[in-house]
């Protein structure tokens, strides 16, 4: 809205206003552009964008005020003979088969259609940056359970991330690339030794199974989590949607994040919508295409919210000679 006001009053004899990515731009910007046409000789407003929102300028121009605009629709629909040749038909068909034509992301970015409801971001960049600037004293979180989240990646560009979180504080993650499962398990065991109350390992891609087995062999009790599995609460579409939602609510509710610039974009990139009355996070592959990388940092931190974690009570072992089990004589009173 402020951008629209700041552009008010612009005039020219031959104005040309070009608005890019107008899918989520406020309609007020379009109205300011129209004011520039009030006393011109010849003027033109052109805009382009993906149909991601029903509240943005593109929707207002292409739908509610369509009679005032010349609308050109571009689609990558594999079954449309007029589809754009710039998008691989095999890739587009694979996306349709994988996600279905009613998937909001696919409708907006492949089919060129407005989804039935607007995309909604889980969290804003300013909220993530505020979390990076927070600081809590140990007494503010010492009572809480201590969780470790492990997002496992085997090879390629994806990274293995290991997060430690206690209550409202998350510490800088360990990031490993091209690491073997035994190496990952050894590092997790080091991070967990004498500290963790729970270890959650991503088992979705199959690589996490080796890490889980190695940790169990070492005496730990990790929990293998399937991102595509059923959520523990019925309001979420799957486990991944549930964990990411709770992570973002934690950030908004006073969580403290380490200062990691690339972490700002990962939680703010995914969008969600309601499907069958359940909150559904968009697919990881879709996020990766826009982000340019896998959201490994976000997935690792989200895993610390797989289950509620209660801090184990501190048990003080008895000292030798001070009533320890070594001094107990079962026949003393017989």
Beta strands, then each sheet from edge to edge (+ up, - down):
strand 1: 16-19
strand 2: 44-47
strand 3: 120-121
strand 4: 146-151
strand 5: 160-166
strand 6: 169-170
strand 7: 174-176
strand 8: 198-202
strand 9: 223-225
strand 10: 271-275
strand 11: 278-281
sheet 1: 1+ 2+
sheet 2: 3+ 10- 11+
sheet 3: 6+ 5- 4+ 8+ 9+
sheet 4: 6+ 5- 7+
end
